[in-house]
């Protein structure tokens, strides 16, 4: 599945939150079930859930599941604002990418 396809799935869930179909406190299915229902790979379902978490629309609780956040409706409405912030501060994205690189890779990416 291409990058834009998992983002389309995340956008569809965002729309369901915005229109009230999914409400704060609602539990999303386990990632494996989500993948099976949509005929996608489990890894793609993981990317969708990660994107929803990044947007602040869901919270995960180990052993309990993934739930729609209490601030989800506000977050769904302001998603376009966060993308405009990224355009204004492009270095912010680069620094967050470095934060997820790992110690050894980060050391090699630094100028000598």
SULHU-V379998 format. One record per residue. RES is the residue in three letters. PHI is phi in radians with two decimals (NA if undefined). PSI is psi in radians with two decimals (none if undefined). Layout:
res->RES phi->PHI psi->PSI
res->RES phi->PHI psi->PSI
This chain:
res->UNK phi->NA psi->2.35
res->UNK phi->-1.32 psi->2.86
res->UNK phi->-0.97 psi->-0.75
res->UNK phi->-1.19 psi->-0.45
res->UNK phi->-1.23 psi->-0.73
res->UNK phi->-1.20 psi->-0.55
res->UNK phi->-1.19 psi->-0.60
res->UNK phi->-1.11 psi->-0.70
res->UNK phi->-1.12 psi->-0.74
res->UNK phi->-1.10 psi->-0.69
res->UNK phi->-1.12 psi->-0.66
res->UNK phi->-1.12 psi->-0.72
res->UNK phi->-1.21 psi->-0.66
res->UNK phi->-1.02 psi->-0.73
res->UNK phi->-1.13 psi->-0.67
res->UNK phi->-1.14 psi->-0.57
res->UNK phi->-1.24 psi->-0.79
res->UNK phi->-1.09 psi->-0.65
res->UNK phi->-1.55 psi->0.01
res->UNK phi->1.56 psi->0.01
res->UNK phi->-1.08 psi->-0.76
res->UNK phi->-1.85 psi->2.26
res->UNK phi->-2.00 psi->2.74
res->UNK phi->-0.91 psi->2.33
res->UNK phi->1.66 psi->-0.31
res->UNK phi->-1.12 psi->2.46
res->UNK phi->-1.66 psi->2.29
res->UNK phi->-1.42 psi->2.69
res->UNK phi->-1.17 psi->2.77
res->UNK phi->-0.97 psi->2.63
res->UNK phi->-0.96 psi->-0.67
res->UNK phi->-1.10 psi->-0.77
res->UNK phi->-1.16 psi->-0.73
res->UNK phi->-0.99 psi->-0.79
res->UNK phi->-1.12 psi->-0.79
res->UNK phi->-1.08 psi->-0.78
res->UNK phi->-1.08 psi->-0.60
res->UNK phi->-1.76 psi->0.05
res->UNK phi->0.99 psi->0.83
res->UNK phi->-2.19 psi->2.91
res->UNK phi->-1.23 psi->2.63
res->UNK phi->-1.08 psi->-0.62
res->UNK phi->-1.11 psi->-0.61
res->UNK phi->-1.20 psi->-0.72
res->UNK phi->-1.03 psi->-0.69
res->UNK phi->-1.07 psi->-0.68
res->UNK phi->-1.16 psi->-0.66
res->UNK phi->-1.10 psi->-0.85
res->UNK phi->-1.10 psi->-0.69
res->UNK phi->-1.10 psi->-0.71
res->UNK phi->-1.13 psi->-0.73
res->UNK phi->-1.12 psi->-0.66
res->UNK phi->-1.14 psi->-0.76
res->UNK phi->-1.04 psi->-0.65
res->UNK phi->-1.33 psi->-0.16
res->UNK phi->1.40 psi->0.33
res->UNK phi->-1.60 psi->-0.34
res->UNK phi->-2.33 psi->2.80
res->UNK phi->-2.25 psi->2.45
res->UNK phi->-1.87 psi->2.42
res->UNK phi->-2.18 psi->2.07
res->UNK phi->-0.99 psi->2.23
res->UNK phi->1.45 psi->-0.19
res->UNK phi->-1.97 psi->-0.70
res->UNK phi->2.33 psi->-2.92
res->UNK phi->-2.00 psi->2.24
res->UNK phi->-2.17 psi->2.61
res->UNK phi->-1.16 psi->2.30
res->UNK phi->-1.21 psi->2.67
res->UNK phi->-1.12 psi->-0.47
res->UNK phi->-1.69 psi->0.24
res->UNK phi->-1.08 psi->-0.76
res->UNK phi->-1.09 psi->-0.74
res->UNK phi->-1.12 psi->-0.72
res->UNK phi->-1.14 psi->-0.66
res->UNK phi->-1.15 psi->-0.65
res->UNK phi->-1.26 psi->-0.52
res->UNK phi->-1.72 psi->0.16
res->UNK phi->-1.01 psi->-0.66
res->UNK phi->-1.16 psi->-0.52
res->UNK phi->-1.14 psi->-0.73
res->UNK phi->-1.13 psi->-0.60
res->UNK phi->-1.24 psi->-0.55
res->UNK phi->-1.25 psi->-0.55
res->UNK phi->-1.14 psi->-0.72
res->UNK phi->-1.06 psi->-0.68
res->UNK phi->-1.15 psi->-0.60
res->UNK phi->-1.34 psi->-0.50
res->UNK phi->-2.21 psi->1.19
res->UNK phi->-1.10 psi->-0.48
res->UNK phi->-1.19 psi->-0.41
res->UNK phi->-1.03 psi->-0.72
res->UNK phi->-1.14 psi->-0.75
res->UNK phi->-1.08 psi->-0.71
res->UNK phi->-1.20 psi->-0.59
res->UNK phi->-1.25 psi->-0.56
res->UNK phi->-1.16 psi->-0.71
res->UNK phi->-1.13 psi->-0.62
res->UNK phi->-1.09 psi->-0.49
res->UNK phi->-1.69 psi->0.07
res->UNK phi->-1.31 psi->-0.55
res->UNK phi->1.74 psi->2.65
res->UNK phi->-1.01 psi->-0.88
res->UNK phi->-1.17 psi->-0.78
res->UNK phi->-1.15 psi->-0.65
res->UNK phi->-1.11 psi->-0.75
res->UNK phi->-1.03 psi->-0.70
res->UNK phi->-1.34 psi->-0.32
res->UNK phi->-1.52 psi->-0.19
res->UNK phi->-1.37 psi->2.55
res->UNK phi->-1.16 psi->2.55
res->UNK phi->-1.60 psi->none
